[in-house]
């Protein structure tokens, strides 16, 4: 990540209008990822109400989202040298635009099979998110900077603040116009990828390193440290995305708060805390391995508190504070990997994105499967009544409890990661 240029040259490049435009376009693409990653979960209960879609199928949309991204990640892991990276980067918002359009008009295109339309739209805009994950971070990393780690944290903080905007705008829109107007809301959000596409036009992108052939990628895969970093982002992605994807439904169904307050005070506050943690690290952050460990410990406690507490304000606060605790688990894992493999280029980011996407798909799907399984259990109603809950509340609490395994396991892994970093420092 270190650049062999003088401080004067570095300042000239950073202030370059072309690179400034490229950075703004990358930030806008990250906001696109905020839309496609968080708008569908906000509509889960709307889809269940209007189209009768089960929790498992709703969770499967998340699986498809992250699985598609993971496939794209793996393709770029081994064959990034086959692509014109600059053209692919600039094409990414176009795919987002198309995917959101198909998602929005699915009830009109497929009136007898709305779920198929939602699935198709999800595949398309998920492919764009996969491209963004693989390519936007190395674009920012390749732009000369005095502190690349903080620039990476700033990029990911934009995503978090984008989520805040998506949640608040969506919640207020649906409150005013009703859930039956969700398609119009989706069409309005198409303006964001359109803006990203226009920003990329004429923007100059820095050169990014890629393995010259597949064998170069295979050689890097033999390094055990790489797999430790991939496991770290897998657990971090699962810890973050599970709460991000399910907190809206969880707060409404399990905690018992109205959707508008659950979304604004719970989901939006989760994202505010997510953005706050990343923004703080971009300003004053250091010692990323310690930040990762403390974040995993805090996330485990927040998950547990959200499950066991029957006090709405406590459950709401636990969901929100999870955002602060997991804020650096994804970008922090990227920073750790980039520091360990400075010459890995696009390949390292692609492998890390694949690991994060795998965690982001398995975590939310686990919640949906466990929730449906508990609700369908013949003894669920009786057991729930003994605890003063409904079957649905019991199911969602069980699902969230199962998801706590990810931050809990991350505590151990991040401790190991910190130990290996210390050993490498001593031997270097």
KOLMARPA-493963 format. One record per residue (C-alpha): residue in three letters; y, x, z. Coordinates in steps of 0.001 Angstrom, whole numbers, plus 500000, padded with zeros to 6 digits. Layout:
BEGIN
ALAYXZ;...
REM end
This chain:
BEGIN
UNK500000500000500000;UNK502254503075500286;UNK504459503649497236;UNK505222507142495929;UNK508902506536495318;UNK512073507630497066;UNK513916505346499467;UNK516712504909496906;UNK514271503841494203;UNK512597501481496660;UNK515893499741497426;UNK516697499434493717;UNK513314497835493001;UNK513505495460495954;UNK516948494247494877;UNK515883493890491250;UNK516685490363489965;UNK513349490278488151;UNK511357491026491299;UNK513473488611493306;UNK512640485864490817;UNK508948486831490954;UNK508943486645494754;UNK510606483226494681;UNK507997482024492175;UNK505195483326494420;UNK506712481503497381;UNK506865478305495322;UNK503193478693494349;UNK502353479002498032;UNK504165475692498586;UNK501996474255495796;UNK498988475365497849;UNK500509473549500825;UNK500560470346498774;UNK497027470481497357;UNK495546471723500618;UNK497163469208502952;UNK498098466058501029;UNK494478464865500517;UNK493566465061504241;UNK496685463069505093;UNK495315460371502781;UNK491751460398504154;UNK492153457176506135;UNK494032455595503215;UNK491076456340500922;UNK488652455019503535;UNK490681451820503944;UNK491348451068500265;UNK488197452440498612;UNK485599452476501423;UNK484905456211501158;UNK482817457609504047;UNK483864460478506314;UNK481143462685504827;UNK482427462118501283;UNK485999462697502435;UNK484875465937504037;UNK483075466806500814;UNK486435466772498998;UNK487412469646501278;UNK484130471410500485;UNK484771471015496747;UNK488314472289497238;UNK487266475500498930;UNK484035475964496958;UNK485991475833493693;UNK488459478342495076;UNK485580480547496177;UNK484025480525492687;UNK487364481599491218;UNK487648484271493902;UNK484209485677493063;UNK484916485714489330;UNK488031487778489947;UNK486160489968492427;UNK484028491409489629;UNK485861490669486382;UNK489567490934487199;UNK489831493819484704;UNK488897491360481935;UNK491966489174482467;UNK495627489488481600;UNK496737489240485224;UNK500378488452484459;UNK499512485534482164;UNK496999484122484642;UNK499555484268487465;UNK502100482385485387;UNK499502479793484297;UNK498509478949487875;UNK501186476256488532;UNK500250474536485252;UNK496740473909486602;UNK498220472566489829;UNK500368470135487836;UNK497370468858485843;UNK495156468520488928;UNK497710466505490885;UNK498207464221487876;UNK494475463477487555;UNK494236462973491340;UNK497127460492491306;UNK495974458372488368;UNK492260458334489292;UNK492307454611490318;UNK493707453760486870;UNK491493456158484892;UNK488310455356486857;UNK488781451893488406;UNK485066451571489153;UNK484610455137490362;UNK487784456236492120;UNK485975458919494078;UNK484948460641490842;UNK488602460825489798;UNK489612462229493157;UNK486819464782492829;UNK487876465795489316;UNK491508466224490305;UNK490411468230493332;UNK488386470639491173;UNK491356471252488854;UNK494028471894491469;UNK491538473824493609;UNK491007476231490708;UNK494757476836490697;UNK494689477468494456;UNK491857479951493962;UNK493919481838491394;UNK496926481770493713;UNK494920483141496642;UNK493550486006494593;UNK496726486954492740;UNK499838485985494721;UNK499134488257497705;UNK498575491375495542;UNK501748490543493593;UNK503742490636496828;UNK501830493709498027;UNK502611495532494765;UNK506362494953495087;UNK507797498042496852;UNK508721497328500471;UNK509483499287503617;UNK507036497118505580;UNK504315495564503358;UNK502460493992506314;UNK505489491957507308;UNK506110490950503692;UNK502541489606503590;UNK503134487647506784;UNK506367486252505320;UNK504495485052502226;UNK501971483181504349;UNK504706481764506566;UNK506137480077503461;UNK502809478268503090;UNK503024477043506678;UNK506594475790506332;UNK505528474114503100;UNK502868472243505056;UNK505561471022507466;UNK507540469621504551;UNK504457468017502971;UNK503412466350506229;UNK506840465002507145;UNK507696463853503616;UNK504291462206503138;UNK504307460487506514;UNK507799459066506099;UNK507107458000502510;UNK503925456137503460;UNK505662454594506474;UNK508492453221504351;UNK506614452254501190;UNK503079451696502518;UNK499765453474501947;UNK499215451554498693;UNK501941453747497136;UNK500082457032497728;UNK499824457594493971;UNK503595457636493547;UNK503851460164496372;UNK501351462418494603;UNK503248462181491327;UNK506492463175493081;UNK504830466314494448;UNK504107467384490860;UNK507732468552490715;UNK506833471576492869;UNK504385473250490434;UNK506824472401487646;UNK509525474355489509;UNK507113477279490030;UNK506298477367486319;UNK509997477486485418;UNK510624480287487918;UNK507842482388486427;UNK509347482117482948;UNK511141485400482343;UNK510087486884485709;UNK508806490454485677;UNK505660491057487725;UNK504657494431489212;UNK501532496187488027;UNK498448495488490164;UNK495391497689490582;UNK491977496351489481;UNK488559498053489321;UNK488063499525485850;UNK484562498045485602;UNK482054495969487556;UNK480390499073488978;UNK483628499943490775;UNK483530496606492573;UNK479836497011493398;UNK480540500398494950;UNK483168498914497239;UNK480723496177498269;UNK478409498802499763;UNK481000499502502436;UNK480080497720505686;UNK483712497634506731;UNK484456495308503819;UNK481892492773505026;UNK483292492958508538;UNK486711492038507136;UNK485195489224505035;UNK483451487835508135;UNK486757488052510014;UNK488608485935507453;UNK485641483536507194;UNK485953482676510885;UNK489743482692510716;UNK489745480366507713;UNK487315477971509390;UNK489346477956512619;UNK492616477234510807;UNK491482474843508089;UNK489308472630510302;UNK492209471658512538;UNK494619471513509594;UNK492342469209507579;UNK491179466885510364;UNK494026466802512899;UNK495670463778511240;UNK492526461632511439;UNK491522463104514794;UNK494833462324516483;UNK494818458765515144;UNK491170457926515838;UNK490115460093518803;UNK493412460536520646;UNK494542456982519886;UNK498103457577518679;UNK499679455706515732;UNK499388457582512431;UNK503128458155512045;UNK503397459876515432;UNK500096461652514988;UNK501189463127511680;UNK504747464056512619;UNK504179465178516225;UNK500655466520515717;UNK500023467688512159;UNK503617468712511471;UNK503853470514514812;UNK500577472312514012;UNK502220473566510836;UNK505477474411512632;UNK503506476532515091;UNK501603478064512164;UNK504849478992510444;UNK506456480174513671;UNK503613482575514425;UNK503697484070510926;UNK507494484278510869;UNK507549486062514232;UNK504994488594513003;UNK507033489162509842;UNK510007490038512072;UNK508539491923515037;UNK504769492016514559;UNK502505495035515146;UNK498919495861516258;UNK497260493214514109;UNK493784493600515649;UNK495110492677519102;UNK496969489704517605;UNK493731488537515973;UNK491776488745519238;UNK494379486888521304;UNK494711484245518598;UNK490974483553518564;UNK490859483224522366;UNK493795480814522330;UNK492321478755519485;UNK489012478362521350;UNK490831477038524408;UNK492953474664522302;UNK489893473206520528;UNK488169472648523866;UNK491259471032525404;UNK491670468668522450;UNK488051467532522858;UNK487802467050526620;UNK491247465603527331;UNK491709461819527304;UNK495472462128527823;UNK497154461585524423;UNK500048463986524972;UNK497649466753526061;UNK495415466242523035;UNK498488466222520796;UNK499786469444522334;UNK496388471134521976;UNK496217470297518259;UNK499758471567517748;UNK499315474801519727;UNK496186475590517732;UNK498584476279514866;UNK500275479088516807;UNK496943480581517854;UNK495424480613514336;UNK498662481524512563;UNK497709485156511930;UNK493917484821511634;UNK493988484476507821;UNK496917486770506871;UNK496010489158509692;UNK492531489605508252;UNK494130490335504868;UNK496408492910506468;UNK493461494585508206;UNK491487494705504944;UNK494428496024502913;UNK495057498770505477;UNK491374499778505454;UNK491022499662501643;UNK494471500596500274;UNK493133501284496766;UNK491031498116496508;UNK493725496123494710;UNK492894492672493365;UNK489190493092494190;UNK489796493297497954;UNK492064490253497926;UNK489529488336495840;UNK486674489116498222;UNK488788488201501233;UNK489892484971499576;UNK486247484101498922;UNK485412484656502581;UNK488352482567503755;UNK487535479754501354;UNK483916479687502475;UNK485062479285506067;UNK487652476722505032;UNK484966474602503371;UNK482202474858505954;UNK484423474167508971;UNK485941470811507881;UNK482655469632506353;UNK480862470320509631;UNK483304468002511410;UNK482694465216508875;UNK478889465529509018;UNK478732465657512818;UNK481160462724513117;UNK479145460495510765;UNK475854461524512413;UNK477075460598515881;UNK478595457307514717;UNK475313456344512998;UNK473257457150516085;UNK471775453982517674;UNK472729455208521142;UNK476276456196520228;UNK477910452913521255;UNK476234452872524650;UNK476990456532525368;UNK480590456165524162;UNK481148453088526345;UNK480030455057529399;UNK482877457494528717;UNK485396454765527858;UNK485362455612524149;UNK484494453907520895;UNK481671455244518722;UNK484213456603516241;UNK486154458388518969;UNK482958459912520325;UNK481925461030516841;UNK485221462750516111;UNK485243464500519484;UNK481694465726518837;UNK482742466987515406;UNK485703468888516801;UNK483559470358519576;UNK481094471637516975;UNK483988473275515114;UNK484933475261518225;UNK482072477620517369;UNK484278479316514745;UNK487152480576516941;UNK484645481344519723;UNK482601483562517373;UNK485836485091516082;UNK486625486369519584;UNK483552488609519443;UNK484078489700515836;UNK487754490582516280;UNK486882492645519350;UNK484370494576517237;UNK486949494928514448;UNK489440496364516915;UNK486886498860518195;UNK486044500075514684;UNK489734500524513875;UNK490211502651517010;UNK487199504791516111;UNK488494505335512559;UNK491897506329513945;UNK490294508934516205;UNK488258510465513381;UNK491078510511510853;
REM end
